[in-house]
Amino acid sequence: MTHSIPEDKLRLIAEMDKKIGEFMQKRADVVNRIIYETSTLKTGDFVKIYDGETYVCTGSVIQPLFLKRNGIITYRVKREDGEIFTNENYRLVKI
């Protein structure tokens, strides 16, 4: 069985969705600013990539990332061969 929802209720839902969307965008802006200000490496920085003490290759930072579950900042990196990865298991050294 289906039935319609009154127009005024639909408008209320639409207004709430808009306000929630605006709030989520503001939250994302604040979180991104905190991540960028806190990160040691910045977008565009060139890095040497190590697996433990073993040199792997060079690359560049694409984006600092916040891992909420771990409460840490990690980085999305583009290796010199074009592969993109997250460095959770690698050590990065700024060149």
N, C-alpha and C positions, 0 to 999 in steps of 0.2 A: 504494500500500500504506500502511496506517495501523496504528498500534499505540499502546497507552496508555502513559502515564508513571506510574511508581510514586508512590503517595501522598506518601511522604517527600520525593521530588524536587519534587512540586507545592507542598508546604508550603515548601520551601526557596526556590523561585521566588517565591512569594507574600511571604515574609519579606523577600527582597531588593527586590522591588518596593516594599514599604512603606517600607523604609529609604531607598531612592533617592528616593521621594516626599517623605519628611521632610527629607532633605538639600536637595532642590530648593526646598522651601518656605523653609527657613532661608536659603538663598542668595538667594532672591527678596526676603526681608525685609531682608537686609543691603544688597543692591543698591538697593532702594527707599529705605532710610534714607540711604544715601550720596547718592543723587540729590536727595532732598528737602533734605538739609543743604547741599549744594553749589549748588543752584539759586538764582539771584538773585530770580526771581519765584516766588511761591507760589500754590497753588490758591486761586482766588477773587479774585486781584489783577485790578484793571481796568487795561486797557492801551489805548494808541493804537497802531494798526497802520499801518506805513508800507511802501510799496514803493519802496525807495531813499529818496529825499527826499520822495516824494509821499505825502501823508496819504490813507489808504484809508477807515478807519472806526475805531470803538472795539470792544472786546470784553473777554472775561475769560478768565483762564487756567483751564483745566480740570485740567491735569496736566503736571508736568515729565516729560520723557522722556529716556532715555539712548540715543543712537545709537552703539552699540558699534563699528560699522565706522569711524566718524569720531572716536570718543572725545570726543563733545561732548554737552552737554545742550541740548535744544530743548523746545518747549512745544506741547501740544495746546491750541488756543484756540477759543472760541466767539465768533463775530462777533455784532454787535448784531442782524443779520438772522437769526440762528439757525444759520448754516452753521458746521460744525466743521472745522478744518483744522490741519495742523502747520505751524509758522512757519519752516521751513527757508529759505524765500525771502523772508521779511518781517522787518522790524525792529520790535521791540516796545518801547514806552516806557511805564513804569508811570505811571499817573495818580495 
